[in-house]
Amino acid sequence: MKQLPETKLNSLAADIKHWGRELGFQEVGISGIDLGPHEQYLNDWLATGYHGELDYMAVHGTKRSRPAELVPGTLTVISARMDYLPGDTETIRILDDPSQAYISRYALGRDYHKVIRKRLAKLATKITEAVGEFGYRAFVDSAPILEKAIAEQAGIGWIGKNTLVLNRKAGSWFFLGELFTDLPLPTDSPTEKNHCGRCTACLDICPTDAFAGPYQLDARRCISYLTIELKGSIPVELRSKMGNRVFGCDDCQLVCPWNRFAKPTQETDFLPRHKLDSSSLVELFLWTEEEFLNRTAGSPIRRSGYQGWLRNLAVGLGNAPTSTAVIDALKSRLAGASELVREHIEWALEQHLSSKTQC
Ligand code: SF4
């Protein structure tokens, strides 16, 4: 641990927030390492099995909820948030048009991990220049960390009923990053007030009823989980509820009244690439694997893999209005499809057959 006088630590904490803003973060807070009731909350959530195949949530034990067990010597955590919502992407129009592909707004641009990790590294360099070498590690959604609990402890916002961090001035469309440090910095007051009140809009709108209750997300039903994390077959009973959401889902954010205060991102890296904000399901489904790899290089969409991408788009096409283009696209991919993709294509084709029969 670095020994610094209290006055120096106080001014350093103020400087860190200032430098953070200069580096493009909208807000920076400092948390201690006691995450209070969040450890119990995590354990209860795991015990119910709501994490599904997210085994990584369970395997790290208390390292996830106790920062000093993950990085020995950690005394404080700098938590930083960065807005990512691209302005003017006609979000609702795309979501309401069942022939268009809806991709979660966070995934339209470049992968946030690299962007934020670089900024955190620059912040660490600034601190080193000010006080000399110190112990730190930067994380961006990349290690067993309760980043939302840390953000709440750092005063960035409260965890809403939709389980996302909400900020009164910025809503919830932001990424979080953390710098674990061995500096005994003064910590910010935790966000104590929860401003969800009696609102239940996010719980009510969820297309797949993924909320077992306020603050209780059953990941196994969440479209983000189904389209990104799940490697196998999407449960048949959930497919028609997914609509045209082919990579993630934003419904619980779109409906949140606090997102009236969200600001468009200043980061060009987060702006849509390859028309991902305005492509039809058919167009994306017809991407070859090479096109997929080229167009998703440096994008969070890579996470689903090509087979997962086709699987998700097949579900979207099964929910699209029946047309020759849709049916031809589905049929064109049957030959050579993996077992996983074939099964989803067959399901999609059945939807169109049954809708024709009903007419
Ligand atoms: S939609 Fe309502 S209940 Fe849900 S997070 Fe926003 S304010 Fe809270």
Boltz pocket constraint, residues with backbone or C-beta under 6 A from the ligand:
constraints:
  - pocket:
      binder: B
      contacts: [[A, 160], [A, 161], [A, 162], [A, 163], [A, 166], [A, 195], [A, 196], [A, 197], [A, 199], [A, 200], [A, 201], [A, 202], [A, 203], [A, 252], [A, 255], [A, 256], [A, 257], [A, 258]]
      max_distance: 6.0
